[in-house]
Amino acid sequence: MDRRIDALDVLRGVAILGTLGTNIWIFTDPGGPPAILSFGGDPGVAETFLRFLSNGKFLGLLTLLFGVGLELQYRSAVRRGLAWPGRYLWRAALLFAEGALHFVLIFEFDVLMGYALTSMIVAYLIGRSERAVTAWMVAAGAVLVALVSLVTLALLTAQAQAGGAAPAAYPDGWLDQVRLRLDNLVVFRAELVLIVPLGIVLFLLGARLLRAGVFEERGARLRGRLMAAGLGLGVPLNLLTSFAGPAWFMVDRYLMAPLVALGLLALVTSIVLGMKGAPGVLRRGLTGVGRTALSCYVFQNLAAGALCYGWGLGLAARFDGLRPWWVPVAWGTICLLFMVLSSLWLRRFERGPLELAWQWAYLAPFRTRAPARR
């Protein structure tokens, strides 16, 4: 598929801003990331519902889109007669390095490192037979379900015995936060154990959906089925697990939410394909974020940290009494900011700022020196 798929840019924009919709609850909590890991407390009906709207769904959507991107990279390599995975492994290594910097300097729950590790595995699977790919999907899915079940059982047991652990204090200073991440590297990176098997399933599923024409007019029937499963079945189940209590967080985020993500992918694609005429303001903003997805993902987390943490404006502690209602306002403000900034940036550049730096680093080892002038 040589032409650009317009729906992919919009979907990436939705996924990136939706991911912030999950992360914003971490940034706006005065206890920070340690409060999330405590799995304690009752956030109340309103906050639980607001968290339900984003938790895990857009992570699942972003993961599916990474799989679509990997499939497109594979097609490009085959079309040009290049070895596969070849240079793609260098691409994945750069992504891992960028994720590591993002984790250390900005945000404890970075997903780029997990995507990089997953892509290194899936790169060797993407061109194999349907039977082999199905076997890997089933095996990875079984591992994911087993891990989620074990963690959920442990949380249910801990909840029955102690009622949840008290969250640790989160430091105000930026350097203190960096030190905390490094001192608790294993704890904060434990999510990779779940992200990798989930990623294997969704990467390969995203590649299959692309091949099945889900982003084309001929995929209307497939999109209908995905919406029925993801929105008709997945949303009620996801709503149930969201209100079941903190102990069911893993089921909610890693099993139910990815099902909803399939429905979202089909719904947004159908809307984009059905649009006629020039794109409106909202679509242009989402497309801008989608085309600068890496930059927006990193910088929106940096902006949220500056807005909420003690080394910035410190609004998490100041506005704690207005929770949960000020949180969607903070999310909407950051989303609007990045839709505007990305659109303005793309008027002068073809890629986002981090994408430009990343592309330079990716091509650097393969550049050949120009012949010296006589």
DASULNOR-V75729 format. One record per pair of residues at least 24 apart in sequence whose C-alpha atoms are under 7 Angstrom apart, sorted by the first residue. I is the first residue (numbers start at 1). J is the second residue. Records with the same first field share a line. If there is no record, write none. Layout:
I = J + J
This chain:
7 = 269 + 272
9 = 287 + 290 + 291
10 = 283 + 286 + 287 + 290
11 = 268 + 290
12 = 62 + 290 + 293
13 = 286 + 287 + 289 + 290 + 293
14 = 286
15 = 58 + 59 + 61 + 62
16 = 293 + 297
17 = 335
18 = 54 + 58
19 = 58 + 59
21 = 54 + 331
22 = 51 + 54 + 55
24 = 331
25 = 327
27 = 304 + 305 + 308
28 = 308 + 316 + 327
29 = 316
30 = 316 + 317
31 = 167 + 169 + 170
32 = 170
34 = 167 + 168 + 170
35 = 167 + 168
38 = 164 + 165 + 166 + 167
39 = 164 + 246 + 247
40 = 164 + 165 + 166 + 246
47 = 324
48 = 242 + 243
52 = 239 + 242
55 = 253
56 = 253 + 254 + 257 + 258
57 = 257 + 258 + 260 + 261
58 = 261
60 = 257 + 258 + 261
61 = 261 + 265
63 = 199 + 202 + 203
64 = 202 + 203 + 205 + 206
65 = 206
66 = 203
67 = 202 + 203 + 204 + 206 + 207
68 = 206 + 207 + 210
71 = 126 + 207
85 = 123 + 124
89 = 120
91 = 362
92 = 116 + 119 + 120
102 = 298
104 = 178 + 181 + 182
105 = 178
106 = 301 + 302
107 = 301
108 = 181 + 188
109 = 188
114 = 192 + 195 + 196
115 = 199
118 = 196 + 199 + 200
122 = 200
137 = 200 + 201
140 = 197 + 200 + 201
141 = 197 + 198 + 201
143 = 197
144 = 194 + 197 + 198
148 = 250 + 251
152 = 247 + 248 + 250
155 = 247
156 = 247
172 = 309 + 310 + 311
173 = 310 + 311
174 = 311
215 = 269
223 = 266
226 = 262 + 263 + 266
227 = 263 + 266 + 267
229 = 263
230 = 259 + 260 + 261 + 262 + 263
231 = 260 + 263
234 = 259 + 260
235 = 260
285 = 339 + 340 + 343
286 = 339
288 = 339 + 342 + 343
289 = 338 + 339 + 342
291 = 351
292 = 342 + 351 + 352
294 = 354 + 355
295 = 352 + 353 + 354 + 355
296 = 338
300 = 334
